[in-house]
Amino acid sequence: MIIWKNLDLVEKGEIVGEDVYDPSGFIVLLKKGTVLKEGDIYLLKNRGVHMLPIYVEEVLVSDDIEPTIEYETFRELSENLDNTFEEIKRGEVKIKKVVEQSEKIIKNVLEKYEEKVLNLVRRDQKPLIRHVINTSIISSILGISLGFDEEMLNKLAISALLHDISLDKNVRDVLDYYDTHPIRGAGLLRKYFSVNDEILLGVLHHHERFDGKGYPRNLKGSAIPIFSRIIAVADVFDTLISKDFEGNPSTPYEAIRFIVSNSGKMFDPNIVEKFVHYTGIYPTGTLVELSNGKKGVVIKVSSGILPLVKVDDNIVDLKKGKIYIKRVIND
């Protein structure tokens, strides 16, 4: 898709989505598909260009389903958070900005919560920013499922947005619980939160394991802060399905299966139960073959853990009739 960006926000390496003309309208300054260099941006500024069409590869869990958060809202959040993260690292941020971004996520999640659709962006030009947004989306869904009030939801969403504030690499090794970034992240945030603040503790302990084999303090069970237990599930699900991170991404079904199989070990069983109740065993975007030989895509949970499956232009409700899922197809 094409998005229009202020030239001051454009970065080298981004791709021009359409031919860019001189403001006179007659001379092509950059052709569609050009990978921007510093000199290109300098040229455009000198020619009086203020807005630039940038190509963005939009990869959702499923193209057949509306996203959990509209893509334009996602892009706005991404740009704002990218700037906010840089400010935090420089020690300049007013935390009010993160609060505003978390409130926007919660508002969007609440609007679609009853639909039980989890359709996330899986590839973006800012992988870590995309990841924290998705983690905050999933965490907000879980917070609603657990009955959190508005204040708790906002704090949870903020903690999820900040959980990887110090991470500087794209990783898929969800078993690497001893990476020190939770401590570094909490260190960056201590000037904004007290040491016992729920937001800070959520960041510090999101790599603890329910069985006590995590990091940094080997906390076990309910001794792990509730925000951390929620973020742990959300963090791993998005990491597994992401096409940004190194290694082959999992299907949503494989990601759910991993989380369920590690319930009571890596993850809080109660939170896993809430997550599966929302996504079903076959989450949004799972490609399946039905017992009648037809192939389709899961579009949402219908009743309990049984999904609605889109087959061609028809919707099949598996809680009705004798049709069932024969197998999952790896995408």
N, C-alpha and C positions, 0 to 999 in steps of 0.2 A: 504494500500500500504506500501511498505518498502522503507525507505530512509536511506542512509549511513551517519552517523554523526561522526565528529571528537570526540574522547573520552573526550576531554577537554570541549566539549559543551554538553555532555550528562548529564541529570539530574536524580536524584533518582525518582522513580515512573514511568519512561518511560518503555515501553514494548519491549523486545527483539523480533525482527521479524523473525530471523532464528537462528539455533544452532550456537553458537560461539565456535570456536576451538582455542586451543593453537597454536601459530605460527608454531609449529612443524607439525601441521595438523592432529594429531592423537587423542588428548584428547579434549573432549567436556567440555568447561569451564562453559558455561551457555546454558540451553536448550531454544528453541523457546517458547515464551510466558512468560518467566521470567519477573516479575516486579522488576526493578532494585532497589537495596539498596546501601547505601554508601559503604558497604563492598564489593559489587560486582564490583563497579567501581574501588576501590582500588586494588582488585585482578587482574582485567584486565590490569591495568597500570603496575603492577609488572610483569605480564606475557608478556609484550611487545605488547599488542593489541593497535592499534592506531585508527581504524575505527570500528564502531559498527552498525549492521543493526537494525533499530528502526521501530516498527510498528506504523503507523500513520493512524488514522481513517479519511478517506476523505469523507466528506458528502457535495455534491453539491446540489443546488436547483433541478437539474435534471441530472441523470447519462446518459441520452440519448443525451446530448448536450455538445459541447466543452465549457470549462470554459472561462469566460471573460478574465482572466489572467491564463496562463498555471500554473499547480500546482507546478512544480519545481521552477518557478519564485516566486510564492506565498510563498513557503517554505523558499527560500532565503531571501525574504523581511521580513518574520516573524522572522527569526533568527537575522537579522541585526537590526530590529526595537526593538526587545526585549533587545538587548545589549544597543542600543541607549537610550531607555527609562530609563534604570538603570543609565546610565551616566548622563542624564539630572537631575535625582533626586539627584545625588551626586554632581551636579554642575560642571561636567567635560566635557560635550559634546561640540564638534565643530559642529555647526548647518549645516555645509557642508554635513555631513552624511545624515541628513534628506532631504536636497535638492536633493542629488543623488538618494535617495529612491523614492522621489516624481516624479522625472524625469522618473524613470523606470516605474512607474505606468502609467503616462501620455502616454509614448511611447506605452505601451501595449494596453491601452484604444483606442488610435488613430488608431492602426492597425485593430481593430475590431468594431470601432464606427458605421460604415455604416451597419453592419450586424444587429444592434439592438437586440443583445443578451445580457441579463443580467443573467449570471449563476455564482453565488457566492458560495464560501465555507461557509457552515452553521455550521460546527462543527470542532474544532481543539483543540490541546492540550494547546494552549495559547489563550483563548477566547477573551481577551481584545485587544490583538495584531491583531487577526483575524478581530475583529470588526472595528478597526481604518483603517485597509487596505481596507476593504469593503466600509467603509464610504468614504474613499479617492477615490476609484474607481467610486462610484456613483456620488460623488461631481465633479469629473473630467468630467464625461459624461454630467452632467448638465452645467458645465462651457463651454464645447464645444458647447452645444445646445444654450447657451446664447451669443455665439460669443466672448468669452474671447480670448485675444491674449496670446502668449506663456508665457509672464511674469506673467500675471494674473492667468493663469492656474497653473503655478508652485506654486505661493503663495497660491492659493486655496487648492491644493493637500497637501501642507505642513500643512496648518491650519487644514485640516481634519485629517491628521495623528496625530496631536498633541491635538485634541480637548478633548480627555479623558485622558490626560497624568497623571492626579492626581487621576483618578478613581481607587478604590481598591476593588471593588466588582462587581459581575456579576448581572446585574439588567435587568428586562423587563418592569418595571413600567415607561412607556414613559410619563405618566402624572405627574410624580414627577419633575416638573420644578423648584422646590425650593431646590434641592440638591446643595450643595455649591461647588461641584467640578469644575465648570467653573472658579470661583474666585481663588481657590487653583491652578488650572492649569495655569491661567494667571500669578499668583504670581511666579510660577516656571520659567516661560518663560520671565519675565521682564528683566532679565539680558542679554537676547539675542536680544530683540526687544524693540523699543521705544513704549511709551504708546499709540501712535496713529497708530501704524503699523497695516496694514490690517490683517496680520496673527494672531497677538495677539488679535485683536478685534473679529476675527472670533471665537477664542477659548472662549473668555470671554462671548460672547452673544449668543452662540448656543442654550441656553435654554430660550431665549426670545420667546414670542408668537406674531404672527402677529396682534392679537387683543389687545395687550398691557397687557396681564395678565401673562407674563412670568417673568424670573429672569435673571440677578440681578437688572435691572433698570426699568422694566416695559416699555421698549421701544415698540413702535407701528409702524406697517407698514414699510415704507421706511426708518424710523429712525433706524431700525435694520440694522447693516452692511450686505451687500449682501452676504459675505462669510457665515455669521451666518445663514441667511435664507436658503442658499443652504444646509449647513451641517445639519440643523434641519431636512430636508426631508430625506437626506441620512441616518442620524443617526437612525431615527425612523424606516425606512423601514428595515434596516439590523437587528435592535434589534428585531423587530416583527417576522422575519422569522428565527432567529437564534435558533439552537438546543443546544447551549451552556448555554443560560441564563435560570434562573428559570422560571417555568410556561410552559404552552403548546405553542409551536411556531405556528405562523399563516402561512397559505399558502401564496404564493406571491399574489394571487388574494385578499385575505382578507387584506393583508398589503396595497395594492393599494387602496382598498375600504376605509380603515381607513384614509389614507392620503387625498383622494378625499373628503371624508365627513367632514374633518376638514380644507379644503381649506378656507382661509379667516379668520379662527379662530386661529389654531395653525400655519398654513403655508401660505406662500406667494402664492396667486393664480396663478401668472405668472410662478413661479417655478414648481408648481404642474402640470400646463398645459404642460410644457416642459418635465417633467418626464413621464407623461402619454403618451405623443406623442412618447416617446422613447420605453416605456415598453408595451404600449397598456393597455386596461382594464384587459386583461388576460395575465399576464407577463410570461416570460420564466419559464417553469417547472410546470405551472398550469395543473392539471389533469382535463379533461373534458369529458362529455358524449355528443355526437353529436346527432342531430335530427334523424339520421338514426340508432341510437341505438349503434353505435360504440363508444369505449372509446379510448382516446389518450392523448398525452401530447403536450402542446404548446411549440414550439421550437423557434419561433421568431415572431416579428410583420411583417406582409406582406405589408399592405397598410392602412394608417390611423391608426385605432386602431384594425383592424381585423388581427387575427394571422394565422400563418401556424401551423397546427396540425399534429403531427406524429401519425399515426394509424398503428400498426404493423410495416411493412416496407414501408408503403406508406405515402406520404405527401399530406395533404388536405389543399388547399388554400381557406379559407372561403369567400374571396371576389369574388370567382367564383361559379356559380351554386346556388342551393337552400339549401345547407346544412348549418346549424347554430349550435351554442352551446346551448344545451338544459339545462345543469346544470354543475356546478363546483363540482368536487369530492374532498372531504377533504382527504389529504394524511395522 
